Amino acid sequence: MKKFYLLATLVLTATMGYAQQAVKAQKIDMKPFMSERMQQMKQATPADVAPRTKRATARRAAADGVWFARPEGTLVTTTTDEGSGYYVNSIVVPPYHDIVFKNMSDKKESTTWQLVGSNGVTDMTEYADENNDLQYGSLGFYEPQLDEEYGWYTPSYLQPQLTNGKITYVFGKENNNYYTGTRRSYLLCDSVGTYAYTDERTSEAGYAWGGLVAPNCDNYLFGTGTFTFKSGEVATSLGVVDFFPAPASPLYVERISLELYSATELLKKDAELTLSVYNAVEDKDGMLTVGDSLIAKLKCTVNDTTVWFSTGSQQTKTGMATVYNAVFRNTVVDEIGSEYDEPFSIDCPFAVMVTGFDNPDVDGTFVCLDEAAEDITQQGVEAILADDNGVWSQTVYGGDPMVLPVRFYGCFDYIEAQEELYASDNEGNVTDTYSNLNVLRISADGKEVSNDGADEDHDFGAAVFYTNFPWFDYQDLENYYPLEIPEWVTAMSAFDGTNANGERTGMAFVSVECEPLPEGVTGRSAVIYFVGKGYQSKQPVILLQGDAKIDEAGVDAIANVKTTKHASGQMFNLAGQRVGQAAKGLVLQNGKKFFSK
């Protein structure tokens, strides 16, 4: 199967027959949009289901029969903590990662994949697999660009559209209230920011107040108050739990936020809400349930809430509705007594559980949305209820799954050491190999470093990595660092590779200095893995000092870097551009990396 490539953030030129559009993803004030959405939300009547029973919800199909699913485990841009959003929700994909747009059309064989750019339409169907699903190979990394008018921004790139000649579908929905003209959703390898599993733009219907039990009642199904089943049984609402698939790549999280409504005041005095993130496991029916592993427990106090806006309401005794942004933090105290938000990562299917609504100083509820069909990520929000017999979770609504618009402040990251690069001639034939780029041979005095076995023409004198972010951030702090290093390593240096224009290439180079070998010791070794924001490298860097050998480092064999298939014979640079056989620098061909001088 051929694979089409999501282009890296540096390239602004036409490639492979289509024009890549690099545009600034402009933000808008989301408050009027949310106010309008709240007015349109329907108050639903709870289904007549028995307590303590879960019920799988049926997924709707796109009404027009032509659509694709958002790549599983990817995120979308969403509302920020300040109440800003985008004209459309764009898809955020992990850097250097394969993603799949799954064709969900009624008649897959009659649909074609396209890219629409400034130079017209490019057919991409030849890159689809036997199921007519489209696979992208992502060679992108985060590289901000400077615009004289808007300042620093991250470019966005075209995503595919699916058509049967009459009906055309592309992910994302334009907000016509703020923009006139054609604006599509784009693909991003983005920085740390606010992202979500839920496409708020495409979700048409919702349940304000989490579905009130009755008109003019301040008791909420998903939040404060009690819930009365049609059978007459009464339960206290403690909170909610929602389930999410594993992120496409380890998801780095600094904090989590939710949109919460209140008829009075969300939190009073010292009241707080708790958001717990657990692993999720499948039961015998294939439904996700809360697992035994607590990934993180976050808190929200009155100091962590911000009023976005207030509006009149016919659904409350007070006649008013206040919309809050509630930020949940994983706050810890360091050794000197300072508080900070400790980041964590998620790399498995997981559950988000929010509790604390039985506190009399809490008055609030969630907004729940109909899950967009193209998200196909969730099975429906469950209420956490309690009565004299205990606590249980309850799926109340049938039909379309309901979803919590949980917003993660974090990112996808990447760092991997590279084992080999290849050189080629003008005809694309392999002429040379750069080997052992992740194996550093260090002299006995600890001062000289080379790639193991390399001569002068093949020696970088450093381990070669691909990374998402620059090695050092704007505060000159490292984004990447070794998980563990031996005491005999005295210094480690790193720098980012750049092209002739001074732009980062996504490559980084890392070298070391070591203590001299102790008297009587002829060699020693170490295996080092590197970590970034939630991502740990799978390929190690191996240090060999003196006459040490790889097997002595505890590594039986160096794992090959996973390569991806490319269109046969065609060459690409790291940005995904198709290049000629005479291209210089690092290129890709038939799944191999080449370094052409």
Secondary structure, DSSP 8 states (H G I E B T S, - for coil): ---EEE--TT--SEETTEE---EE--EEE-HHHHHHHHHH-B--------TT----------TTS--EE--TT-EEE---TTSEEESS--EE--TT-EEEEEE--TTGGG-EEEEEETTEEEE-GGGB-TT--EEEEE------EEETTTEEE-EEEE--EEE-SS-EE-SS---TTT--S----EEE---SEEEESS-TTT---EEGGG-BSSTT---BTTBSSEEE-TTS-EEEEEEEEEEE---SS-EEEEEEEEEEEESS-SB-TT--EEEEEEEEEE-TTS-EEEEEEEEEEEEE-GGGEEEEEEEE-SSSSSSEEEEEEEEEE-EEE-TTS-EEE--EEE-S-EEEEEE-TTSTTB--EE-EEE--TTT------EEEEEETTEEEEE----SS-EE---EEEEEE--EEE---EEEE-TT--EEEEE--TTEEEE-TTS--EEETT--GGG--SSEEEEESS-SB-TTS-BS-EES---TTEEEEEEEEEE-TTS-EEEEEEEEEEE----TT--EEEEEE-EE-SS-B-SS-EEEEEET--GGGGT-SS---------STT-EEETTS-EE-TT--EEEEETTEEEEE-
